[in-house]
Amino acid sequence: MPLKKIKSTNLKCSLEILRNEPLHERVPTHDEDGKALGDFMMLFPGLRDLAEVSLRNKVDILAEILSQYREVVFVDLNVPLNLLWVSIKHKPGLVLELSAYVKSRIPEAKLVGVPPEAMGQKVK
């Protein structure tokens, strides 16, 4: 699946280590227009145990994929927990598209914690 490079994305790349603030204090909940953002999590078993070169390779893959989507507004990779958090602007099917693409490049990745409305299903 070839990616089309875009010139502008909302995603700002940073590999700095931040102090351990709770995720709920860092994650944006609304976009610049006040619309609620969606989110999803992916688990990467064994991520924290990888050698630095392998870890950097996985981070590069994630950055390559996620930076291609203007709808992606926040990404947090928690290496000690083997967990990726992604906040997105609403677009039907985007959670499945992004998670499937990540899984195609990093097969051990597992999608977790996705509400039904993010999957394009009606909530009863």
PyMOL commands that set and color helices and strands:
alter all, ss='L'
color gray80, all
select helices_A, chain A and resi 23-26+47-49+52-66+94-105+116-119
alter helices_A, ss='H'
color red, helices_A
select strands_A, chain A and resi 38-43+72-78+83-88+110-112
alter strands_A, ss='S'
color yellow, strands_A
deselect
rebuild
show_as cartoon
